């Protein structure tokens, strides 16, 4: 699994960083935040430029999400699920579950909160018990767009249950991310 | 996990004199070979199917029963959608299976059936006995899927046996393996053990009927089978069986389900 950490090198006074985070929030899509802001010691000095990138403080978010999804298409070795998630962000969610072995699944997901999207991937143990299948593991953020272009996070917990008859899926995601 | 030998209603019917039987079985160190056969029913890419598998043990010493099988490890091809089937919607407890046979467990716990042939040592050779085999999903386990095999034989050795299998992870090119410990089956107290010479079983919906409650009524239905991948590997869907014998030897055999035309 490719670990893709995106770090923002922001060197702002703490008070300024907090104010920036409060002002920008999800409206950070208004600013071209894709260009990372380098530290004062390494950034070129352009005091007269009017198009300097907007400084944006990385914000740690304690992510707690619960998603309710249903299968799309005919499930085989891959199950495509779509639905909605609620919690830290209320948004749509899509999950691709690939059964790679008897007891292991690979989960790739995309969530679309307001202002952008986040994608990630991870693996989980899978065990069937009666009419349900239970899974648990970790995922990592692999990319983002819009307000979440610099989203990052690893070792995010994922767990859930899927009905083996209807493929209705309930998933819980929890962990710290940076947006 | 080792097998639990459960001969709850063991009733050994001897057809031949015990001393003669003992003498013919003492000191046997037979060598064995194994042949595996597998199939999908139906064999169609992207379809839901029933896996059919069977192995036969051939003894290299004629007129002598092979060494008893103590473990069967069946490796399953990559890509089979076992988890997306609806096989085993209920669980079966070993004690209920021992006490009541197959009918002691929910019908929705059954995942396959077949037969087993054992060689019973006899004067001048061995006698073959065929018994029925039923595969059921065992008790819930947080680590892996448990499969219980219930074997029932009538004559000359009457016995009902429950032996557990586990669906475990495996290495490529296999997606998982069904690891089953086979108990030793004594013919009579102090006597030789019978040897499994042939075993066939299915894992899938063919021949199975499940039941569900719909608006107060019990409705029968066929469970959803195992998903066959939409793409077939160049050499077909490869299975392998590793069999361990009581004499300490181990034999393997591979079999491929050919790509459908």
HADDOCK unambig.tbl for C-alpha pairs under 7 A between the chains (distance, minus, plus):
assign (segid A and resid 76 and name CA) (segid B and resid 81 and name CA) 5.99 0.50 0.50
assign (segid A and resid 76 and name CA) (segid B and resid 84 and name CA) 6.50 0.50 0.50
assign (segid A and resid 76 and name CA) (segid B and resid 227 and name CA) 5.49 0.50 0.50
assign (segid A and resid 77 and name CA) (segid B and resid 79 and name CA) 6.34 0.50 0.50
assign (segid A and resid 77 and name CA) (segid B and resid 80 and name CA) 6.77 0.50 0.50
assign (segid A and resid 77 and name CA) (segid B and resid 81 and name CA) 4.87 0.50 0.50
assign (segid A and resid 77 and name CA) (segid B and resid 227 and name CA) 6.74 0.50 0.50
assign (segid A and resid 77 and name CA) (segid B and resid 229 and name CA) 6.90 0.50 0.50
assign (segid A and resid 99 and name CA) (segid B and resid 81 and name CA) 6.96 0.50 0.50
assign (segid A and resid 100 and name CA) (segid B and resid 79 and name CA) 6.73 0.50 0.50
assign (segid A and resid 100 and name CA) (segid B and resid 175 and name CA) 6.73 0.50 0.50
assign (segid A and resid 101 and name CA) (segid B and resid 169 and name CA) 6.46 0.50 0.50
assign (segid A and resid 101 and name CA) (segid B and resid 175 and name CA) 4.45 0.50 0.50
assign (segid A and resid 101 and name CA) (segid B and resid 176 and name CA) 5.74 0.50 0.50
assign (segid A and resid 102 and name CA) (segid B and resid 83 and name CA) 6.89 0.50 0.50
assign (segid A and resid 102 and name CA) (segid B and resid 167 and name CA) 6.79 0.50 0.50
assign (segid A and resid 102 and name CA) (segid B and resid 168 and name CA) 6.66 0.50 0.50
assign (segid A and resid 102 and name CA) (segid B and resid 169 and name CA) 6.08 0.50 0.50
assign (segid A and resid 102 and name CA) (segid B and resid 175 and name CA) 6.25 0.50 0.50
assign (segid A and resid 102 and name CA) (segid B and resid 176 and name CA) 5.24 0.50 0.50
assign (segid A and resid 103 and name CA) (segid B and resid 144 and name CA) 6.63 0.50 0.50
assign (segid A and resid 103 and name CA) (segid B and resid 169 and name CA) 6.29 0.50 0.50
assign (segid A and resid 127 and name CA) (segid B and resid 142 and name CA) 6.56 0.50 0.50
assign (segid A and resid 127 and name CA) (segid B and resid 143 and name CA) 6.68 0.50 0.50
assign (segid A and resid 127 and name CA) (segid B and resid 144 and name CA) 5.88 0.50 0.50
assign (segid A and resid 127 and name CA) (segid B and resid 145 and name CA) 6.56 0.50 0.50
assign (segid A and resid 128 and name CA) (segid B and resid 145 and name CA) 6.59 0.50 0.50
assign (segid A and resid 129 and name CA) (segid B and resid 140 and name CA) 5.54 0.50 0.50
assign (segid A and resid 130 and name CA) (segid B and resid 88 and name CA) 6.28 0.50 0.50
assign (segid A and resid 130 and name CA) (segid B and resid 89 and name CA) 4.34 0.50 0.50
assign (segid A and resid 130 and name CA) (segid B and resid 90 and name CA) 4.59 0.50 0.50
assign (segid A and resid 130 and name CA) (segid B and resid 91 and name CA) 6.02 0.50 0.50
assign (segid A and resid 131 and name CA) (segid B and resid 89 and name CA) 4.44 0.50 0.50
assign (segid A and resid 131 and name CA) (segid B and resid 90 and name CA) 6.72 0.50 0.50
assign (segid A and resid 164 and name CA) (segid B and resid 84 and name CA) 6.26 0.50 0.50
assign (segid A and resid 164 and name CA) (segid B and resid 85 and name CA) 6.97 0.50 0.50
assign (segid A and resid 164 and name CA) (segid B and resid 86 and name CA) 5.91 0.50 0.50
assign (segid A and resid 165 and name CA) (segid B and resid 86 and name CA) 6.11 0.50 0.50
